[in-house]
Amino acid sequence: MGRMMTKADQVDPHSNQTWQTSVGQAVRDRNWQHLLGITQRWTQAQPSSVEAWQSLSRAHFEESRFTEAINAYAQVLRLVPDDPAHRVSAARLAIAAHDYGQARDYLDAAQQMGPASAELLYSLCRLHHLTGDLQLGEDYCRRAIAARPGFATAYVELGALCEGKLSDAEVDVIRQLFDNPAVHPEYRVMLGFTLGDALDRRNEYEQAFAALIKGNEINRQISEQEGLVYQPALIESELALLPDIFNDLVATPDTWSADHPCPIFVVGMPRSGTTLVESILASHPDVHGAGELPTLYDIHETLMAVARQQGIEAARNLVRHQAGAWRARYLAALPTTAGKTHIVDKQPLNFRSIGLIRLLFPDSPIIYTRREPLDVGFSIYRHKFAKDWPCAHRLADIGHYYRHHVHIVEMWQARHASAIHVVDHAALVDDPQCRIRELLDAAGLVFQPACLTPHKTRRPVATFSAVQVQRPISIRFSRRSHNYARQLVPLSNALRQTTEVITSCAAQPENRH
């Protein structure tokens, strides 16, 4: 492939055929870094090529670099300003970046340019789904399906909006699409989870789980094609490194100003109730719910890379020299909050970063969400997780990662027990009034009645729980895993190796000087 691109440069860099062939091969190989290199050179050779800029945007998108993807696609809009299909594609990128205002502008422009296409209707459905107008989202979804029967991703959206309550005809179409090898593998994965959810709603548990197995297997194959394989030893190495990195490091004093709200960190396993807790907090008039922010995760990954490659002392030196810059970087990256005094960062993986949080923001509340492990594991298994979750495709791997999470949180609780408020999901849904008052107190917030009815607070939610949090708090989805006791034996066996699931650890003095 490298030789092909060299030849293209030397012979005729303005000919599309070689570029297109190389791009097609990179896409088939799912080698997004290679695609990025090809398309960067293509856009340099042919800056007026719409296809080149679209391909560059795709390369950035597949690597979750949404800002760069949007910037590349802006060149498409510059070259072809009057094409409604390009406006719709730009809106899809904005939705992925959670920039819903920009997405709405693009879709409004597309509507003004011509008749509503199936893609436009589907994108309007996605926008209204994620911003909380569920009925309007469902209406647009059904219109998209009517405009294009067999529209795979529209059926996935319909399943999510209806929480699996689909008609016989709709389930039949989803089944046919899922079983069709000609359908794109990414779509088949989503259809498998949609089918599983619909069959679960009908109490057809055997068939539901069969769909989940097949969907996860396709998803695993896609991940492995991109080199994303679950590595238990790498995961376990983190626990060996973290305690020594943060031993006796000095915390940075908090000096808040009106320019930055105080972060509230909501951490825990995915599907453990982090979105519900964020919704409760974000219903408070002084709080902005920012969703899953990436900054602390990125800092943590940088730190762990140094620890693994250069050793503990190099990582400790990095923390000593970069703590102030990291704190400033985190605060600078926070979204604007229009006068709010607090902001919720509900990135679940920040459970790994509690030591870093205590170092950079020693007075920030940390809320840890806990839910029955089998329910957590099963909920992960029946959803299509992002590429950076290779553990999500196999039950035993989910159980292993859950153990890793337990051990890390136990370690942080032993060091910072008084700083971590635990919200048990079962207790929250059983007695929401009491538990919500405790939560607000732990977060340093004055009680507000609106926090008792978070489903009435309209705000964007870009997680699997986007529909659930628009409903009143209930036990509807609790203990769902119990219908699959036999099928979940691999998960149960992996979880049995877990130490007592985090209840309370003996409080130890914090290392704050």
ZAMARGU-4260 file (C-alpha; in steps of 0.2 Angstrom, whole numbers, plus 5000, padded with zeros to 4 digits):
<rodrens>
0) 5000/5000/5000 | 5014/5012/5004 | 5022/5008/4987 | 5005/5012/4979 | 5004/5029/4987
5) 5022/5033/4982 | 5018/5029/4964 | 5002/5040/4965 | 5013/5054/4971 | 5026/5052/4957
10) 5015/5048/4942 | 4999/5058/4944 | 4993/5064/4961 | 4979/5072/4953 | 4971/5056/4947
15) 4957/5050/4959 | 4958/5031/4955 | 4974/5027/4965 | 4968/5038/4980 | 4951/5030/4979
20) 4958/5012/4978 | 4970/5016/4993 | 4956/5023/5003 | 4945/5008/5000 | 4958/4996/5005
25) 4961/5006/5022 | 4943/5006/5025 | 4941/4987/5022 | 4956/4984/5034 | 4949/4996/5047
30) 4966/5004/5048 | 4961/5022/5052 | 4978/5028/5055 | 4983/5023/5038 | 4967/5031/5031
35) 4972/5047/5040 | 4989/5047/5031 | 4982/5044/5014 | 4968/5057/5016 | 4980/5070/5022
40) 4990/5068/5007 | 4975/5067/4996 | 4968/5084/5002 | 4985/5092/4999 | 4986/5085/4982
45) 4968/5089/4977 | 4962/5103/4989 | 4946/5104/4979 | 4941/5086/4980 | 4925/5084/4990
50) 4928/5065/4991 | 4946/5068/4999 | 4939/5079/5012 | 4925/5067/5016 | 4937/5053/5018
55) 4949/5064/5029 | 4933/5068/5040 | 4929/5049/5041 | 4947/5045/5047 | 4946/5057/5061
60) 4928/5052/5065 | 4934/5033/5067 | 4947/5039/5079 | 4934/5049/5089 | 4943/5065/5085
65) 4926/5074/5082 | 4933/5092/5081 | 4945/5087/5068 | 4932/5077/5059 | 4920/5093/5059
70) 4934/5104/5053 | 4938/5093/5038 | 4920/5092/5034 | 4918/5111/5034 | 4929/5110/5018
75) 4915/5099/5010 | 4902/5112/5015 | 4913/5126/5008 | 4915/5117/4991 | 4897/5111/4990
80) 4887/5124/5000 | 4870/5120/4993 | 4869/5101/4995 | 4857/5096/5009 | 4864/5079/5010
85) 4881/5087/5015 | 4872/5097/5028 | 4864/5081/5035 | 4881/5073/5036 | 4889/5088/5045
90) 4874/5087/5057 | 4878/5069/5061 | 4896/5074/5065 | 4890/5088/5077 | 4878/5076/5086
95) 4893/5064/5089 | 4902/5079/5096 | 4887/5083/5107 | 4886/5100/5099 | 4867/5099/5097
100) 4865/5118/5093 | 4876/5116/5078 | 4867/5100/5073 | 4851/5109/5073 | 4857/5123/5062
105) 4864/5111/5049 | 4847/5101/5049 | 4837/5117/5048 | 4847/5122/5033 | 4845/5105/5025
110) 4826/5107/5027 | 4826/5123/5018 | 4836/5117/5003 | 4824/5103/4998 | 4812/5089/5002
115) 4815/5079/5018 | 4826/5063/5014 | 4826/5048/5025 | 4843/5053/5031 | 4837/5070/5036
120) 4822/5063/5045 | 4833/5050/5054 | 4846/5064/5060 | 4831/5074/5067 | 4826/5058/5076
125) 4843/5056/5084 | 4844/5075/5088 | 4827/5074/5097 | 4831/5058/5106 | 4847/5064/5113
130) 4840/5081/5118 | 4825/5073/5127 | 4810/5076/5116 | 4806/5057/5114 | 4789/5058/5106
135) 4795/5069/5092 | 4810/5058/5090 | 4799/5043/5088 | 4789/5052/5075 | 4804/5057/5065
140) 4810/5039/5066 | 4794/5032/5059 | 4794/5044/5045 | 4812/5039/5041 | 4807/5021/5040
145) 4792/5025/5029 | 4804/5035/5017 | 4816/5020/5017 | 4809/5003/5022 | 4823/4993/5029
150) 4833/5008/5036 | 4844/4998/5048 | 4849/5012/5060 | 4832/5019/5060 | 4825/5003/5067
155) 4839/5003/5080 | 4833/5021/5085 | 4815/5015/5086 | 4820/5001/5097 | 4829/5012/5109
160) 4815/5025/5109 | 4801/5012/5112 | 4812/5003/5125 | 4810/4987/5115 | 4791/4988/5114
165) 4790/4984/5095 | 4776/4977/5084 | 4778/4959/5077 | 4781/4967/5060 | 4795/4978/5066
170) 4803/4964/5075 | 4802/4953/5059 | 4811/4967/5049 | 4825/4969/5062 | 4827/4950/5062
175) 4829/4949/5043 | 4841/4964/5043 | 4851/4956/5057 | 4852/4939/5048 | 4857/4947/5032
180) 4876/4946/5029 | 4875/4959/5016 | 4871/4972/5029 | 4886/4982/5036 | 4893/4973/5051
185) 4892/4988/5062 | 4873/4989/5058 | 4871/4971/5062 | 4879/4973/5079 | 4867/4987/5083
190) 4852/4977/5076 | 4857/4962/5087 | 4856/4971/5103 | 4839/4979/5097 | 4832/4962/5093
195) 4838/4955/5110 | 4830/4970/5119 | 4813/4967/5109 | 4813/4948/5113 | 4817/4951/5131
200) 4802/4963/5132 | 4792/4948/5126 | 4799/4936/5139 | 4808/4926/5125 | 4824/4925/5134
205) 4832/4910/5125 | 4830/4919/5108 | 4835/4936/5116 | 4851/4930/5123 | 4855/4921/5106
210) 4854/4938/5098 | 4865/4945/5111 | 4878/4932/5108 | 4878/4934/5089 | 4879/4953/5091
215) 4893/4953/5103 | 4903/4940/5092 | 4902/4952/5077 | 4907/4966/5088 | 4922/4957/5094
220) 4927/4953/5077 | 4926/4971/5072 | 4937/4976/5087 | 4950/4963/5084 | 4951/4968/5066
225) 4956/4986/5072 | 4969/4978/5085 | 4958/4981/5100 | 4959/4965/5110 | 4955/4964/5129
230) 4972/4962/5138 | 4969/4956/5157 | 4987/4958/5161 | 4988/4976/5155 | 4972/4980/5165
235) 4979/4971/5181 | 4996/4981/5180 | 4986/4997/5184 | 4982/4992/5202 | 5001/4988/5205
240) 5006/5005/5199 | 4993/5017/5206 | 4996/5016/5225 | 5014/5020/5223 | 5012/5034/5211
245) 5001/5044/5223 | 5009/5039/5239 | 5013/5055/5249 | 5010/5067/5235 | 5005/5085/5240
250) 4987/5091/5235 | 4985/5107/5226 | 4975/5119/5236 | 4958/5123/5229 | 4956/5142/5224
255) 4940/5143/5215 | 4935/5159/5206 | 4919/5164/5197 | 4926/5159/5181 | 4925/5140/5185
260) 4912/5130/5193 | 4916/5117/5206 | 4917/5099/5198 | 4907/5085/5205 | 4914/5068/5200
265) 4902/5054/5197 | 4912/5038/5195 | 4908/5019/5194 | 4906/5005/5182 | 4896/5009/5166
270) 4877/5004/5168 | 4879/5006/5187 | 4868/5022/5188 | 4880/5036/5184 | 4868/5044/5172
275) 4853/5044/5185 | 4864/5052/5198 | 4870/5065/5186 | 4852/5069/5181 | 4847/5071/5199
280) 4861/5083/5202 | 4858/5092/5186 | 4840/5095/5191 | 4848/5107/5204 | 4847/5125/5199
285) 4866/5128/5203 | 4872/5112/5194 | 4876/5109/5176 | 4877/5091/5170 | 4892/5090/5157
290) 4891/5071/5154 | 4906/5061/5151 | 4921/5073/5150 | 4937/5066/5142 | 4950/5077/5149
295) 4954/5068/5166 | 4953/5052/5156 | 4966/5058/5144 | 4978/5064/5158 | 4976/5048/5167
300) 4981/5038/5151 | 4996/5049/5149 | 5002/5046/5167 | 4999/5027/5166 | 5009/5026/5149
305) 5024/5035/5158 | 5022/5023/5173 | 5022/5007/5162 | 5036/5013/5150 | 5048/5023/5162
310) 5043/5017/5180 | 5035/5024/5195 | 5047/5037/5199 | 5046/5045/5182 | 5027/5045/5184
315) 5028/5053/5201 | 5040/5067/5194 | 5027/5070/5180 | 5013/5072/5193 | 5024/5084/5203
320) 5029/5095/5188 | 5012/5094/5179 | 4999/5095/5192 | 4996/5113/5191 | 4995/5112/5172
325) 4984/5098/5172 | 4972/5107/5184 | 4972/5122/5173 | 4969/5111/5157 | 4954/5102/5165
330) 4946/5119/5170 | 4949/5127/5153 | 4941/5112/5145 | 4925/5113/5155 | 4909/5119/5145
335) 4902/5136/5149 | 4889/5134/5162 | 4879/5151/5162 | 4882/5155/5180 | 4881/5138/5188
340) 4892/5135/5203 | 4894/5116/5201 | 4897/5105/5186 | 4895/5086/5185 | 4908/5076/5176
345) 4901/5058/5175 | 4915/5049/5166 | 4913/5032/5174 | 4931/5027/5171 | 4937/5041/5182
350) 4935/5028/5196 | 4953/5024/5191 | 4958/5042/5194 | 4952/5046/5212 | 4970/5048/5217
355) 4972/5061/5203 | 4955/5070/5208 | 4961/5071/5226 | 4977/5078/5221 | 4971/5091/5209
360) 4954/5095/5216 | 4954/5090/5235 | 4938/5098/5239 | 4928/5092/5225 | 4914/5079/5229
365) 4917/5061/5223 | 4901/5051/5220 | 4903/5032/5218 | 4888/5023/5210 | 4886/5004/5215
370) 4874/4992/5208 | 4871/4973/5209 | 4887/4966/5199 | 4877/4953/5189 | 4865/4967/5183
375) 4880/4978/5178 | 4888/4965/5169 | 4873/4959/5159 | 4868/4977/5155 | 4886/4980/5148
380) 4884/4964/5137 | 4867/4969/5130 | 4873/4986/5124 | 4885/4991/5110 | 4900/4999/5119
385) 4913/5011/5111 | 4929/5004/5103 | 4939/5008/5119 | 4929/4994/5129 | 4936/4978/5122
390) 4930/4969/5138 | 4912/4971/5133 | 4910/4957/5121 | 4913/4942/5132 | 4905/4938/5149
395) 4921/4932/5157 | 4930/4948/5151 | 4917/4959/5159 | 4918/4949/5175 | 4937/4951/5175
400) 4936/4970/5172 | 4923/4971/5186 | 4935/4963/5198 | 4948/4976/5192 | 4936/4990/5196
405) 4932/4983/5213 | 4950/4981/5218 | 4954/4999/5213 | 4939/5007/5221 | 4943/4997/5237
410) 4961/5004/5237 | 4955/5022/5235 | 4942/5019/5248 | 4955/5014/5260 | 4965/5030/5257
415) 4950/5042/5255 | 4935/5034/5263 | 4928/5050/5270 | 4929/5059/5253 | 4919/5046/5243
420) 4900/5045/5244 | 4893/5029/5239 | 4876/5028/5230 | 4869/5011/5230 | 4857/5010/5215
425) 4845/4998/5223 | 4843/5009/5239 | 4841/5024/5228 | 4826/5017/5218 | 4819/5010/5234
430) 4819/5026/5244 | 4823/5040/5232 | 4818/5054/5244 | 4830/5049/5258 | 4845/5044/5246
435) 4843/5060/5235 | 4844/5071/5251 | 4860/5062/5256 | 4867/5064/5239 | 4864/5082/5238
440) 4872/5084/5256 | 4887/5074/5250 | 4889/5086/5235 | 4888/5101/5246 | 4871/5107/5239
445) 4856/5113/5247 | 4840/5102/5244 | 4829/5107/5230 | 4813/5098/5227 | 4816/5097/5208
450) 4830/5084/5212 | 4817/5072/5217 | 4809/5072/5199 | 4824/5072/5188 | 4814/5065/5173
455) 4805/5082/5172 | 4822/5091/5169 | 4824/5093/5150 | 4843/5092/5145 | 4854/5082/5133
460) 4859/5065/5138 | 4871/5055/5126 | 4872/5038/5135 | 4862/5022/5133 | 4851/5029/5147
465) 4845/5043/5137 | 4827/5036/5137 | 4827/5029/5154 | 4831/5045/5163 | 4816/5053/5155
470) 4805/5042/5165 | 4802/5043/5184 | 4814/5033/5195 | 4808/5015/5197 | 4814/4997/5199
475) 4808/4992/5181 | 4826/4988/5176 | 4832/4981/5192 | 4837/4962/5193 | 4834/4960/5174
480) 4849/4948/5174 | 4839/4935/5185 | 4830/4930/5169 | 4846/4924/5162 | 4854/4914/5176
485) 4859/4899/5166 | 4866/4910/5151 | 4876/4921/5163 | 4886/4907/5172 | 4902/4913/5164
490) 4899/4930/5171 | 4894/4923/5188 | 4909/4913/5189 | 4921/4927/5185 | 4912/4938/5198
495) 4913/4925/5212 | 4932/4928/5212 | 4928/4946/5217 | 4932/4951/5235 | 4917/4958/5245
500) 4909/4970/5233 | 4913/4987/5240 | 4903/4991/5256 | 4914/5000/5268 | 4933/5000/5270
505) 4942/5006/5286 | 4945/5024/5284 | 4964/5029/5283 | 4971/5046/5285 | 4972/5055/5268
510) 4989/5060/5261 | 4986/5079/5262 | 4999/5091/5268
</rodrens>
